[in-house]
Amino acid sequence: MSIKLQKVPKKKNTVIILGDSHARGCASEVQHNLDHDYRTQGTVKPGANLEEILSPPRNIISKLTKKDIVVIWGGTRDIGKNEANEALNQITKFVQSHKQTNVTVISAPHRFDLRANSCVNKEVSVYNNKLRKLLKPCDNACILEVDSQRESFRRHGLHMNKNGKERMAKK
């Protein structure tokens, strides 16, 4: 009598992208740059603040391990409404409560739809500096700097164009 051993399929690692309108289409761009051991899933909530973005179904995030990654791309609404500190608190809570997995936070993009010296663009710089300091001591989190070249953004200046998103996905 011979026993046939079946090959047990290896669990694919997961990349979950949670974001506002800036993250639209990023899951497919990231999947394109990964090997077949990964699967990507994106949840985009246009116009949402970070509290809304960071409230995905708990059963999905709780099953992630150190081989998986959660990418967070949001905060534009919070910064524009003078709620940047609340956004930073939301990121801190999320990173601390999900230590079983890796978290990558994408910095807030410069707003090319506003003047370079606008109060919102100054707040974007302050927010990104605080975000770097906040994530530095976290073992399970890192920051990914958004491409801030004007040619990476659409004509209106708020969202990245296809080439900008491709470059971010490669990072």
Phi and psi in radians as a Rosetta constraint file:
Dihedral C 1 N 2 CA 2 C 2 CIRCULARHARMONIC -1.918 0.35
Dihedral N 2 CA 2 C 2 N 3 CIRCULARHARMONIC 2.510 0.35
Dihedral C 2 N 3 CA 3 C 3 CIRCULARHARMONIC -1.819 0.35
Dihedral N 3 CA 3 C 3 N 4 CIRCULARHARMONIC 2.210 0.35
Dihedral C 3 N 4 CA 4 C 4 CIRCULARHARMONIC -1.578 0.35
Dihedral N 4 CA 4 C 4 N 5 CIRCULARHARMONIC 2.142 0.35
Dihedral C 4 N 5 CA 5 C 5 CIRCULARHARMONIC -1.587 0.35
Dihedral N 5 CA 5 C 5 N 6 CIRCULARHARMONIC 2.225 0.35
Dihedral C 5 N 6 CA 6 C 6 CIRCULARHARMONIC -1.632 0.35
Dihedral N 6 CA 6 C 6 N 7 CIRCULARHARMONIC 2.475 0.35
Dihedral C 6 N 7 CA 7 C 7 CIRCULARHARMONIC -1.311 0.35
Dihedral N 7 CA 7 C 7 N 8 CIRCULARHARMONIC 2.150 0.35
Dihedral C 7 N 8 CA 8 C 8 CIRCULARHARMONIC -1.446 0.35
Dihedral N 8 CA 8 C 8 N 9 CIRCULARHARMONIC 2.174 0.35
Dihedral C 8 N 9 CA 9 C 9 CIRCULARHARMONIC -1.127 0.35
Dihedral N 9 CA 9 C 9 N 10 CIRCULARHARMONIC 2.380 0.35
Dihedral C 9 N 10 CA 10 C 10 CIRCULARHARMONIC -1.257 0.35
Dihedral N 10 CA 10 C 10 N 11 CIRCULARHARMONIC 2.395 0.35
Dihedral C 10 N 11 CA 11 C 11 CIRCULARHARMONIC -1.165 0.35
Dihedral N 11 CA 11 C 11 N 12 CIRCULARHARMONIC 2.289 0.35
Dihedral C 11 N 12 CA 12 C 12 CIRCULARHARMONIC -1.356 0.35
Dihedral N 12 CA 12 C 12 N 13 CIRCULARHARMONIC 2.476 0.35
Dihedral C 12 N 13 CA 13 C 13 CIRCULARHARMONIC -1.271 0.35
Dihedral N 13 CA 13 C 13 N 14 CIRCULARHARMONIC 2.652 0.35
Dihedral C 13 N 14 CA 14 C 14 CIRCULARHARMONIC -2.057 0.35
Dihedral N 14 CA 14 C 14 N 15 CIRCULARHARMONIC 2.417 0.35
Dihedral C 14 N 15 CA 15 C 15 CIRCULARHARMONIC -2.072 0.35
Dihedral N 15 CA 15 C 15 N 16 CIRCULARHARMONIC 2.052 0.35
Dihedral C 15 N 16 CA 16 C 16 CIRCULARHARMONIC -1.906 0.35
Dihedral N 16 CA 16 C 16 N 17 CIRCULARHARMONIC 2.208 0.35
Dihedral C 16 N 17 CA 17 C 17 CIRCULARHARMONIC -1.899 0.35
Dihedral N 17 CA 17 C 17 N 18 CIRCULARHARMONIC 2.105 0.35
Dihedral C 17 N 18 CA 18 C 18 CIRCULARHARMONIC -1.993 0.35
Dihedral N 18 CA 18 C 18 N 19 CIRCULARHARMONIC 2.189 0.35
Dihedral C 18 N 19 CA 19 C 19 CIRCULARHARMONIC -2.888 0.35
Dihedral N 19 CA 19 C 19 N 20 CIRCULARHARMONIC 3.072 0.35
Dihedral C 19 N 20 CA 20 C 20 CIRCULARHARMONIC -1.583 0.35
Dihedral N 20 CA 20 C 20 N 21 CIRCULARHARMONIC -2.772 0.35
Dihedral C 20 N 21 CA 21 C 21 CIRCULARHARMONIC -1.068 0.35
Dihedral N 21 CA 21 C 21 N 22 CIRCULARHARMONIC -0.375 0.35
Dihedral C 21 N 22 CA 22 C 22 CIRCULARHARMONIC -1.131 0.35
Dihedral N 22 CA 22 C 22 N 23 CIRCULARHARMONIC -0.444 0.35
Dihedral C 22 N 23 CA 23 C 23 CIRCULARHARMONIC -1.555 0.35
Dihedral N 23 CA 23 C 23 N 24 CIRCULARHARMONIC 0.014 0.35
Dihedral C 23 N 24 CA 24 C 24 CIRCULARHARMONIC -1.028 0.35
Dihedral N 24 CA 24 C 24 N 25 CIRCULARHARMONIC 2.196 0.35
Dihedral C 24 N 25 CA 25 C 25 CIRCULARHARMONIC 1.436 0.35
Dihedral N 25 CA 25 C 25 N 26 CIRCULARHARMONIC -0.032 0.35
Dihedral C 25 N 26 CA 26 C 26 CIRCULARHARMONIC -1.262 0.35
Dihedral N 26 CA 26 C 26 N 27 CIRCULARHARMONIC -0.574 0.35
Dihedral C 26 N 27 CA 27 C 27 CIRCULARHARMONIC -1.050 0.35
Dihedral N 27 CA 27 C 27 N 28 CIRCULARHARMONIC -0.762 0.35
Dihedral C 27 N 28 CA 28 C 28 CIRCULARHARMONIC -1.224 0.35
Dihedral N 28 CA 28 C 28 N 29 CIRCULARHARMONIC -0.613 0.35
Dihedral C 28 N 29 CA 29 C 29 CIRCULARHARMONIC -1.133 0.35
Dihedral N 29 CA 29 C 29 N 30 CIRCULARHARMONIC -0.740 0.35
Dihedral C 29 N 30 CA 30 C 30 CIRCULARHARMONIC -1.162 0.35
Dihedral N 30 CA 30 C 30 N 31 CIRCULARHARMONIC -0.773 0.35
Dihedral C 30 N 31 CA 31 C 31 CIRCULARHARMONIC -1.006 0.35
Dihedral N 31 CA 31 C 31 N 32 CIRCULARHARMONIC -0.675 0.35
Dihedral C 31 N 32 CA 32 C 32 CIRCULARHARMONIC -1.053 0.35
Dihedral N 32 CA 32 C 32 N 33 CIRCULARHARMONIC -0.528 0.35
Dihedral C 32 N 33 CA 33 C 33 CIRCULARHARMONIC -1.655 0.35
Dihedral N 33 CA 33 C 33 N 34 CIRCULARHARMONIC -0.054 0.35
Dihedral C 33 N 34 CA 34 C 34 CIRCULARHARMONIC -1.826 0.35
Dihedral N 34 CA 34 C 34 N 35 CIRCULARHARMONIC 2.813 0.35
Dihedral C 34 N 35 CA 35 C 35 CIRCULARHARMONIC -1.417 0.35
Dihedral N 35 CA 35 C 35 N 36 CIRCULARHARMONIC -3.115 0.35
Dihedral C 35 N 36 CA 36 C 36 CIRCULARHARMONIC -1.307 0.35
Dihedral N 36 CA 36 C 36 N 37 CIRCULARHARMONIC -0.073 0.35
Dihedral C 36 N 37 CA 37 C 37 CIRCULARHARMONIC -1.355 0.35
Dihedral N 37 CA 37 C 37 N 38 CIRCULARHARMONIC -0.124 0.35
Dihedral C 37 N 38 CA 38 C 38 CIRCULARHARMONIC -2.042 0.35
Dihedral N 38 CA 38 C 38 N 39 CIRCULARHARMONIC 2.617 0.35
Dihedral C 38 N 39 CA 39 C 39 CIRCULARHARMONIC -2.227 0.35
Dihedral N 39 CA 39 C 39 N 40 CIRCULARHARMONIC 2.530 0.35
Dihedral C 39 N 40 CA 40 C 40 CIRCULARHARMONIC -2.002 0.35
Dihedral N 40 CA 40 C 40 N 41 CIRCULARHARMONIC 2.648 0.35
Dihedral C 40 N 41 CA 41 C 41 CIRCULARHARMONIC -2.503 0.35
Dihedral N 41 CA 41 C 41 N 42 CIRCULARHARMONIC 2.291 0.35
Dihedral C 41 N 42 CA 42 C 42 CIRCULARHARMONIC -2.077 0.35
Dihedral N 42 CA 42 C 42 N 43 CIRCULARHARMONIC 2.426 0.35
Dihedral C 42 N 43 CA 43 C 43 CIRCULARHARMONIC -2.177 0.35
Dihedral N 43 CA 43 C 43 N 44 CIRCULARHARMONIC 1.957 0.35
Dihedral C 43 N 44 CA 44 C 44 CIRCULARHARMONIC -1.944 0.35
Dihedral N 44 CA 44 C 44 N 45 CIRCULARHARMONIC 2.256 0.35
Dihedral C 44 N 45 CA 45 C 45 CIRCULARHARMONIC -2.200 0.35
Dihedral N 45 CA 45 C 45 N 46 CIRCULARHARMONIC 1.516 0.35
Dihedral C 45 N 46 CA 46 C 46 CIRCULARHARMONIC -1.011 0.35
Dihedral N 46 CA 46 C 46 N 47 CIRCULARHARMONIC 2.346 0.35
Dihedral C 46 N 47 CA 47 C 47 CIRCULARHARMONIC 1.338 0.35
Dihedral N 47 CA 47 C 47 N 48 CIRCULARHARMONIC 0.077 0.35
Dihedral C 47 N 48 CA 48 C 48 CIRCULARHARMONIC -1.473 0.35
Dihedral N 48 CA 48 C 48 N 49 CIRCULARHARMONIC 2.669 0.35
Dihedral C 48 N 49 CA 49 C 49 CIRCULARHARMONIC -1.508 0.35
Dihedral N 49 CA 49 C 49 N 50 CIRCULARHARMONIC 3.024 0.35
Dihedral C 49 N 50 CA 50 C 50 CIRCULARHARMONIC -1.147 0.35
Dihedral N 50 CA 50 C 50 N 51 CIRCULARHARMONIC -0.538 0.35
Dihedral C 50 N 51 CA 51 C 51 CIRCULARHARMONIC -1.054 0.35
Dihedral N 51 CA 51 C 51 N 52 CIRCULARHARMONIC -0.742 0.35
Dihedral C 51 N 52 CA 52 C 52 CIRCULARHARMONIC -1.222 0.35
Dihedral N 52 CA 52 C 52 N 53 CIRCULARHARMONIC -0.717 0.35
Dihedral C 52 N 53 CA 53 C 53 CIRCULARHARMONIC -1.104 0.35
Dihedral N 53 CA 53 C 53 N 54 CIRCULARHARMONIC -0.678 0.35
Dihedral C 53 N 54 CA 54 C 54 CIRCULARHARMONIC -1.552 0.35
Dihedral N 54 CA 54 C 54 N 55 CIRCULARHARMONIC 0.386 0.35
Dihedral C 54 N 55 CA 55 C 55 CIRCULARHARMONIC -2.052 0.35
Dihedral N 55 CA 55 C 55 N 56 CIRCULARHARMONIC 1.007 0.35
Dihedral C 55 N 56 CA 56 C 56 CIRCULARHARMONIC -1.335 0.35
Dihedral N 56 CA 56 C 56 N 57 CIRCULARHARMONIC 2.981 0.35
Dihedral C 56 N 57 CA 57 C 57 CIRCULARHARMONIC -0.981 0.35
Dihedral N 57 CA 57 C 57 N 58 CIRCULARHARMONIC 2.166 0.35
Dihedral C 57 N 58 CA 58 C 58 CIRCULARHARMONIC -1.037 0.35
Dihedral N 58 CA 58 C 58 N 59 CIRCULARHARMONIC -0.600 0.35
Dihedral C 58 N 59 CA 59 C 59 CIRCULARHARMONIC -1.112 0.35
Dihedral N 59 CA 59 C 59 N 60 CIRCULARHARMONIC -0.469 0.35
Dihedral C 59 N 60 CA 60 C 60 CIRCULARHARMONIC -1.311 0.35
Dihedral N 60 CA 60 C 60 N 61 CIRCULARHARMONIC -0.889 0.35
Dihedral C 60 N 61 CA 61 C 61 CIRCULARHARMONIC -1.192 0.35
Dihedral N 61 CA 61 C 61 N 62 CIRCULARHARMONIC -0.645 0.35
Dihedral C 61 N 62 CA 62 C 62 CIRCULARHARMONIC -1.161 0.35
Dihedral N 62 CA 62 C 62 N 63 CIRCULARHARMONIC -0.364 0.35
Dihedral C 62 N 63 CA 63 C 63 CIRCULARHARMONIC -1.526 0.35
Dihedral N 63 CA 63 C 63 N 64 CIRCULARHARMONIC -0.100 0.35
Dihedral C 63 N 64 CA 64 C 64 CIRCULARHARMONIC -1.312 0.35
Dihedral N 64 CA 64 C 64 N 65 CIRCULARHARMONIC 2.683 0.35
Dihedral C 64 N 65 CA 65 C 65 CIRCULARHARMONIC -2.153 0.35
Dihedral N 65 CA 65 C 65 N 66 CIRCULARHARMONIC -3.037 0.35
Dihedral C 65 N 66 CA 66 C 66 CIRCULARHARMONIC -1.160 0.35
Dihedral N 66 CA 66 C 66 N 67 CIRCULARHARMONIC -0.231 0.35
Dihedral C 66 N 67 CA 67 C 67 CIRCULARHARMONIC -1.515 0.35
Dihedral N 67 CA 67 C 67 N 68 CIRCULARHARMONIC -0.131 0.35
Dihedral C 67 N 68 CA 68 C 68 CIRCULARHARMONIC -1.831 0.35
Dihedral N 68 CA 68 C 68 N 69 CIRCULARHARMONIC 2.903 0.35
Dihedral C 68 N 69 CA 69 C 69 CIRCULARHARMONIC -2.421 0.35
Dihedral N 69 CA 69 C 69 N 70 CIRCULARHARMONIC 2.407 0.35
Dihedral C 69 N 70 CA 70 C 70 CIRCULARHARMONIC -1.942 0.35
Dihedral N 70 CA 70 C 70 N 71 CIRCULARHARMONIC 2.184 0.35
Dihedral C 70 N 71 CA 71 C 71 CIRCULARHARMONIC -1.855 0.35
Dihedral N 71 CA 71 C 71 N 72 CIRCULARHARMONIC 2.249 0.35
Dihedral C 71 N 72 CA 72 C 72 CIRCULARHARMONIC -1.990 0.35
Dihedral N 72 CA 72 C 72 N 73 CIRCULARHARMONIC 2.150 0.35
Dihedral C 72 N 73 CA 73 C 73 CIRCULARHARMONIC -2.294 0.35
Dihedral N 73 CA 73 C 73 N 74 CIRCULARHARMONIC 1.658 0.35
Dihedral C 73 N 74 CA 74 C 74 CIRCULARHARMONIC -2.887 0.35
Dihedral N 74 CA 74 C 74 N 75 CIRCULARHARMONIC -3.101 0.35
Dihedral C 74 N 75 CA 75 C 75 CIRCULARHARMONIC 2.031 0.35
Dihedral N 75 CA 75 C 75 N 76 CIRCULARHARMONIC -0.227 0.35
Dihedral C 75 N 76 CA 76 C 76 CIRCULARHARMONIC -1.041 0.35
Dihedral N 76 CA 76 C 76 N 77 CIRCULARHARMONIC -0.780 0.35
Dihedral C 76 N 77 CA 77 C 77 CIRCULARHARMONIC -1.137 0.35
Dihedral N 77 CA 77 C 77 N 78 CIRCULARHARMONIC -0.753 0.35
Dihedral C 77 N 78 CA 78 C 78 CIRCULARHARMONIC -1.059 0.35
Dihedral N 78 CA 78 C 78 N 79 CIRCULARHARMONIC -0.781 0.35
Dihedral C 78 N 79 CA 79 C 79 CIRCULARHARMONIC -1.123 0.35
Dihedral N 79 CA 79 C 79 N 80 CIRCULARHARMONIC -0.771 0.35
Dihedral C 79 N 80 CA 80 C 80 CIRCULARHARMONIC -1.154 0.35
Dihedral N 80 CA 80 C 80 N 81 CIRCULARHARMONIC -0.350 0.35
Dihedral C 80 N 81 CA 81 C 81 CIRCULARHARMONIC -1.889 0.35
Dihedral N 81 CA 81 C 81 N 82 CIRCULARHARMONIC 0.364 0.35
Dihedral C 81 N 82 CA 82 C 82 CIRCULARHARMONIC 1.020 0.35
Dihedral N 82 CA 82 C 82 N 83 CIRCULARHARMONIC 0.631 0.35
Dihedral C 82 N 83 CA 83 C 83 CIRCULARHARMONIC -2.130 0.35
Dihedral N 83 CA 83 C 83 N 84 CIRCULARHARMONIC 0.539 0.35
Dihedral C 83 N 84 CA 84 C 84 CIRCULARHARMONIC -1.092 0.35
Dihedral N 84 CA 84 C 84 N 85 CIRCULARHARMONIC -0.674 0.35
Dihedral C 84 N 85 CA 85 C 85 CIRCULARHARMONIC -1.131 0.35
Dihedral N 85 CA 85 C 85 N 86 CIRCULARHARMONIC -0.631 0.35
Dihedral C 85 N 86 CA 86 C 86 CIRCULARHARMONIC -1.139 0.35
Dihedral N 86 CA 86 C 86 N 87 CIRCULARHARMONIC -0.685 0.35
Dihedral C 86 N 87 CA 87 C 87 CIRCULARHARMONIC -1.079 0.35
Dihedral N 87 CA 87 C 87 N 88 CIRCULARHARMONIC -0.762 0.35
Dihedral C 87 N 88 CA 88 C 88 CIRCULARHARMONIC -1.106 0.35
Dihedral N 88 CA 88 C 88 N 89 CIRCULARHARMONIC -0.663 0.35
Dihedral C 88 N 89 CA 89 C 89 CIRCULARHARMONIC -1.103 0.35
Dihedral N 89 CA 89 C 89 N 90 CIRCULARHARMONIC -0.709 0.35
Dihedral C 89 N 90 CA 90 C 90 CIRCULARHARMONIC -1.107 0.35
Dihedral N 90 CA 90 C 90 N 91 CIRCULARHARMONIC -0.738 0.35
Dihedral C 90 N 91 CA 91 C 91 CIRCULARHARMONIC -1.119 0.35
Dihedral N 91 CA 91 C 91 N 92 CIRCULARHARMONIC -0.772 0.35
Dihedral C 91 N 92 CA 92 C 92 CIRCULARHARMONIC -1.026 0.35
Dihedral N 92 CA 92 C 92 N 93 CIRCULARHARMONIC -0.840 0.35
Dihedral C 92 N 93 CA 93 C 93 CIRCULARHARMONIC -1.041 0.35
Dihedral N 93 CA 93 C 93 N 94 CIRCULARHARMONIC -0.750 0.35
Dihedral C 93 N 94 CA 94 C 94 CIRCULARHARMONIC -1.121 0.35
Dihedral N 94 CA 94 C 94 N 95 CIRCULARHARMONIC -0.838 0.35
Dihedral C 94 N 95 CA 95 C 95 CIRCULARHARMONIC -1.090 0.35
Dihedral N 95 CA 95 C 95 N 96 CIRCULARHARMONIC -0.768 0.35
Dihedral C 95 N 96 CA 96 C 96 CIRCULARHARMONIC -1.190 0.35
Dihedral N 96 CA 96 C 96 N 97 CIRCULARHARMONIC -0.573 0.35
Dihedral C 96 N 97 CA 97 C 97 CIRCULARHARMONIC -1.554 0.35
Dihedral N 97 CA 97 C 97 N 98 CIRCULARHARMONIC -0.023 0.35
Dihedral C 97 N 98 CA 98 C 98 CIRCULARHARMONIC -2.247 0.35
Dihedral N 98 CA 98 C 98 N 99 CIRCULARHARMONIC 0.901 0.35
Dihedral C 98 N 99 CA 99 C 99 CIRCULARHARMONIC -1.246 0.35
Dihedral N 99 CA 99 C 99 N 100 CIRCULARHARMONIC -0.194 0.35
Dihedral C 99 N 100 CA 100 C 100 CIRCULARHARMONIC -1.366 0.35
Dihedral N 100 CA 100 C 100 N 101 CIRCULARHARMONIC -0.086 0.35
Dihedral C 100 N 101 CA 101 C 101 CIRCULARHARMONIC -2.421 0.35
Dihedral N 101 CA 101 C 101 N 102 CIRCULARHARMONIC 2.990 0.35
Dihedral C 101 N 102 CA 102 C 102 CIRCULARHARMONIC -1.590 0.35
Dihedral N 102 CA 102 C 102 N 103 CIRCULARHARMONIC 2.449 0.35
Dihedral C 102 N 103 CA 103 C 103 CIRCULARHARMONIC -2.185 0.35
Dihedral N 103 CA 103 C 103 N 104 CIRCULARHARMONIC 2.220 0.35
Dihedral C 103 N 104 CA 104 C 104 CIRCULARHARMONIC -2.006 0.35
Dihedral N 104 CA 104 C 104 N 105 CIRCULARHARMONIC 2.172 0.35
Dihedral C 104 N 105 CA 105 C 105 CIRCULARHARMONIC -1.906 0.35
Dihedral N 105 CA 105 C 105 N 106 CIRCULARHARMONIC 2.228 0.35
Dihedral C 105 N 106 CA 106 C 106 CIRCULARHARMONIC -1.550 0.35
Dihedral N 106 CA 106 C 106 N 107 CIRCULARHARMONIC 2.300 0.35
Dihedral C 106 N 107 CA 107 C 107 CIRCULARHARMONIC -1.100 0.35
Dihedral N 107 CA 107 C 107 N 108 CIRCULARHARMONIC 2.809 0.35
Dihedral C 107 N 108 CA 108 C 108 CIRCULARHARMONIC -1.278 0.35
Dihedral N 108 CA 108 C 108 N 109 CIRCULARHARMONIC 2.416 0.35
Dihedral C 108 N 109 CA 109 C 109 CIRCULARHARMONIC -1.407 0.35
Dihedral N 109 CA 109 C 109 N 110 CIRCULARHARMONIC 2.616 0.35
Dihedral C 109 N 110 CA 110 C 110 CIRCULARHARMONIC -1.081 0.35
Dihedral N 110 CA 110 C 110 N 111 CIRCULARHARMONIC 2.500 0.35
Dihedral C 110 N 111 CA 111 C 111 CIRCULARHARMONIC -1.672 0.35
Dihedral N 111 CA 111 C 111 N 112 CIRCULARHARMONIC 1.768 0.35
Dihedral C 111 N 112 CA 112 C 112 CIRCULARHARMONIC -1.375 0.35
Dihedral N 112 CA 112 C 112 N 113 CIRCULARHARMONIC -0.110 0.35
Dihedral C 112 N 113 CA 113 C 113 CIRCULARHARMONIC -1.464 0.35
Dihedral N 113 CA 113 C 113 N 114 CIRCULARHARMONIC -0.091 0.35
Dihedral C 113 N 114 CA 114 C 114 CIRCULARHARMONIC -2.110 0.35
Dihedral N 114 CA 114 C 114 N 115 CIRCULARHARMONIC 2.878 0.35
Dihedral C 114 N 115 CA 115 C 115 CIRCULARHARMONIC -1.136 0.35
Dihedral N 115 CA 115 C 115 N 116 CIRCULARHARMONIC 2.602 0.35
Dihedral C 115 N 116 CA 116 C 116 CIRCULARHARMONIC -1.018 0.35
Dihedral N 116 CA 116 C 116 N 117 CIRCULARHARMONIC -0.604 0.35
Dihedral C 116 N 117 CA 117 C 117 CIRCULARHARMONIC -1.713 0.35
Dihedral N 117 CA 117 C 117 N 118 CIRCULARHARMONIC 0.330 0.35
Dihedral C 117 N 118 CA 118 C 118 CIRCULARHARMONIC -1.161 0.35
Dihedral N 118 CA 118 C 118 N 119 CIRCULARHARMONIC 2.741 0.35
Dihedral C 118 N 119 CA 119 C 119 CIRCULARHARMONIC -1.102 0.35
Dihedral N 119 CA 119 C 119 N 120 CIRCULARHARMONIC -0.552 0.35
Dihedral C 119 N 120 CA 120 C 120 CIRCULARHARMONIC -1.191 0.35
Dihedral N 120 CA 120 C 120 N 121 CIRCULARHARMONIC -0.768 0.35
Dihedral C 120 N 121 CA 121 C 121 CIRCULARHARMONIC -1.165 0.35
Dihedral N 121 CA 121 C 121 N 122 CIRCULARHARMONIC -0.565 0.35
Dihedral C 121 N 122 CA 122 C 122 CIRCULARHARMONIC -1.143 0.35
Dihedral N 122 CA 122 C 122 N 123 CIRCULARHARMONIC -0.708 0.35
Dihedral C 122 N 123 CA 123 C 123 CIRCULARHARMONIC -1.184 0.35
Dihedral N 123 CA 123 C 123 N 124 CIRCULARHARMONIC -0.578 0.35
Dihedral C 123 N 124 CA 124 C 124 CIRCULARHARMONIC -1.038 0.35
Dihedral N 124 CA 124 C 124 N 125 CIRCULARHARMONIC -0.774 0.35
Dihedral C 124 N 125 CA 125 C 125 CIRCULARHARMONIC -1.104 0.35
Dihedral N 125 CA 125 C 125 N 126 CIRCULARHARMONIC -0.780 0.35
Dihedral C 125 N 126 CA 126 C 126 CIRCULARHARMONIC -1.085 0.35
Dihedral N 126 CA 126 C 126 N 127 CIRCULARHARMONIC -0.797 0.35
Dihedral C 126 N 127 CA 127 C 127 CIRCULARHARMONIC -1.022 0.35
Dihedral N 127 CA 127 C 127 N 128 CIRCULARHARMONIC -0.842 0.35
Dihedral C 127 N 128 CA 128 C 128 CIRCULARHARMONIC -1.119 0.35
Dihedral N 128 CA 128 C 128 N 129 CIRCULARHARMONIC -0.657 0.35
Dihedral C 128 N 129 CA 129 C 129 CIRCULARHARMONIC -1.122 0.35
Dihedral N 129 CA 129 C 129 N 130 CIRCULARHARMONIC -0.783 0.35
Dihedral C 129 N 130 CA 130 C 130 CIRCULARHARMONIC -1.122 0.35
Dihedral N 130 CA 130 C 130 N 131 CIRCULARHARMONIC -0.674 0.35
Dihedral C 130 N 131 CA 131 C 131 CIRCULARHARMONIC -1.091 0.35
Dihedral N 131 CA 131 C 131 N 132 CIRCULARHARMONIC -0.759 0.35
Dihedral C 131 N 132 CA 132 C 132 CIRCULARHARMONIC -1.034 0.35
Dihedral N 132 CA 132 C 132 N 133 CIRCULARHARMONIC -0.817 0.35
Dihedral C 132 N 133 CA 133 C 133 CIRCULARHARMONIC -1.122 0.35
Dihedral N 133 CA 133 C 133 N 134 CIRCULARHARMONIC -0.697 0.35
Dihedral C 133 N 134 CA 134 C 134 CIRCULARHARMONIC -1.134 0.35
Dihedral N 134 CA 134 C 134 N 135 CIRCULARHARMONIC -0.715 0.35
Dihedral C 134 N 135 CA 135 C 135 CIRCULARHARMONIC -1.522 0.35
Dihedral N 135 CA 135 C 135 N 136 CIRCULARHARMONIC -0.258 0.35
Dihedral C 135 N 136 CA 136 C 136 CIRCULARHARMONIC -0.956 0.35
Dihedral N 136 CA 136 C 136 N 137 CIRCULARHARMONIC -0.805 0.35
Dihedral C 136 N 137 CA 137 C 137 CIRCULARHARMONIC -1.391 0.35
Dihedral N 137 CA 137 C 137 N 138 CIRCULARHARMONIC -0.095 0.35
Dihedral C 137 N 138 CA 138 C 138 CIRCULARHARMONIC -1.469 0.35
Dihedral N 138 CA 138 C 138 N 139 CIRCULARHARMONIC 2.119 0.35
Dihedral C 138 N 139 CA 139 C 139 CIRCULARHARMONIC -1.216 0.35
Dihedral N 139 CA 139 C 139 N 140 CIRCULARHARMONIC -0.505 0.35
Dihedral C 139 N 140 CA 140 C 140 CIRCULARHARMONIC -1.730 0.35
Dihedral N 140 CA 140 C 140 N 141 CIRCULARHARMONIC 0.130 0.35
Dihedral C 140 N 141 CA 141 C 141 CIRCULARHARMONIC -2.317 0.35
Dihedral N 141 CA 141 C 141 N 142 CIRCULARHARMONIC 2.622 0.35
Dihedral C 141 N 142 CA 142 C 142 CIRCULARHARMONIC -2.549 0.35
Dihedral N 142 CA 142 C 142 N 143 CIRCULARHARMONIC 2.891 0.35
Dihedral C 142 N 143 CA 143 C 143 CIRCULARHARMONIC -1.976 0.35
Dihedral N 143 CA 143 C 143 N 144 CIRCULARHARMONIC 2.459 0.35
Dihedral C 143 N 144 CA 144 C 144 CIRCULARHARMONIC -2.009 0.35
Dihedral N 144 CA 144 C 144 N 145 CIRCULARHARMONIC 2.056 0.35
Dihedral C 144 N 145 CA 145 C 145 CIRCULARHARMONIC -1.286 0.35
Dihedral N 145 CA 145 C 145 N 146 CIRCULARHARMONIC 2.256 0.35
Dihedral C 145 N 146 CA 146 C 146 CIRCULARHARMONIC -1.267 0.35
Dihedral N 146 CA 146 C 146 N 147 CIRCULARHARMONIC 2.520 0.35
Dihedral C 146 N 147 CA 147 C 147 CIRCULARHARMONIC -1.146 0.35
Dihedral N 147 CA 147 C 147 N 148 CIRCULARHARMONIC 2.123 0.35
Dihedral C 147 N 148 CA 148 C 148 CIRCULARHARMONIC -1.931 0.35
Dihedral N 148 CA 148 C 148 N 149 CIRCULARHARMONIC 0.507 0.35
Dihedral C 148 N 149 CA 149 C 149 CIRCULARHARMONIC -1.547 0.35
Dihedral N 149 CA 149 C 149 N 150 CIRCULARHARMONIC 2.370 0.35
Dihedral C 149 N 150 CA 150 C 150 CIRCULARHARMONIC -0.975 0.35
Dihedral N 150 CA 150 C 150 N 151 CIRCULARHARMONIC -0.622 0.35
Dihedral C 150 N 151 CA 151 C 151 CIRCULARHARMONIC -1.243 0.35
Dihedral N 151 CA 151 C 151 N 152 CIRCULARHARMONIC -0.135 0.35
Dihedral C 151 N 152 CA 152 C 152 CIRCULARHARMONIC -1.506 0.35
Dihedral N 152 CA 152 C 152 N 153 CIRCULARHARMONIC -0.049 0.35
Dihedral C 152 N 153 CA 153 C 153 CIRCULARHARMONIC -1.993 0.35
Dihedral N 153 CA 153 C 153 N 154 CIRCULARHARMONIC 2.722 0.35
Dihedral C 153 N 154 CA 154 C 154 CIRCULARHARMONIC -1.155 0.35
Dihedral N 154 CA 154 C 154 N 155 CIRCULARHARMONIC 2.961 0.35
Dihedral C 154 N 155 CA 155 C 155 CIRCULARHARMONIC -0.999 0.35
Dihedral N 155 CA 155 C 155 N 156 CIRCULARHARMONIC -0.684 0.35
Dihedral C 155 N 156 CA 156 C 156 CIRCULARHARMONIC -1.204 0.35
Dihedral N 156 CA 156 C 156 N 157 CIRCULARHARMONIC -0.354 0.35
Dihedral C 156 N 157 CA 157 C 157 CIRCULARHARMONIC 1.611 0.35
Dihedral N 157 CA 157 C 157 N 158 CIRCULARHARMONIC -0.092 0.35
Dihedral C 157 N 158 CA 158 C 158 CIRCULARHARMONIC -1.620 0.35
Dihedral N 158 CA 158 C 158 N 159 CIRCULARHARMONIC -0.804 0.35
Dihedral C 158 N 159 CA 159 C 159 CIRCULARHARMONIC -1.814 0.35
Dihedral N 159 CA 159 C 159 N 160 CIRCULARHARMONIC 2.708 0.35
Dihedral C 159 N 160 CA 160 C 160 CIRCULARHARMONIC -1.308 0.35
Dihedral N 160 CA 160 C 160 N 161 CIRCULARHARMONIC 2.622 0.35
Dihedral C 160 N 161 CA 161 C 161 CIRCULARHARMONIC -1.512 0.35
Dihedral N 161 CA 161 C 161 N 162 CIRCULARHARMONIC -3.133 0.35
Dihedral C 161 N 162 CA 162 C 162 CIRCULARHARMONIC -1.020 0.35
Dihedral N 162 CA 162 C 162 N 163 CIRCULARHARMONIC -0.766 0.35
Dihedral C 162 N 163 CA 163 C 163 CIRCULARHARMONIC -1.128 0.35
Dihedral N 163 CA 163 C 163 N 164 CIRCULARHARMONIC -0.691 0.35
Dihedral C 163 N 164 CA 164 C 164 CIRCULARHARMONIC -1.094 0.35
Dihedral N 164 CA 164 C 164 N 165 CIRCULARHARMONIC -0.742 0.35
Dihedral C 164 N 165 CA 165 C 165 CIRCULARHARMONIC -1.202 0.35
Dihedral N 165 CA 165 C 165 N 166 CIRCULARHARMONIC -0.620 0.35
Dihedral C 165 N 166 CA 166 C 166 CIRCULARHARMONIC -1.096 0.35
Dihedral N 166 CA 166 C 166 N 167 CIRCULARHARMONIC -0.757 0.35
Dihedral C 166 N 167 CA 167 C 167 CIRCULARHARMONIC -1.130 0.35
Dihedral N 167 CA 167 C 167 N 168 CIRCULARHARMONIC -0.697 0.35
Dihedral C 167 N 168 CA 168 C 168 CIRCULARHARMONIC -1.144 0.35
Dihedral N 168 CA 168 C 168 N 169 CIRCULARHARMONIC -0.689 0.35
Dihedral C 168 N 169 CA 169 C 169 CIRCULARHARMONIC -1.135 0.35
Dihedral N 169 CA 169 C 169 N 170 CIRCULARHARMONIC -0.605 0.35
Dihedral C 169 N 170 CA 170 C 170 CIRCULARHARMONIC -1.197 0.35
Dihedral N 170 CA 170 C 170 N 171 CIRCULARHARMONIC -0.576 0.35
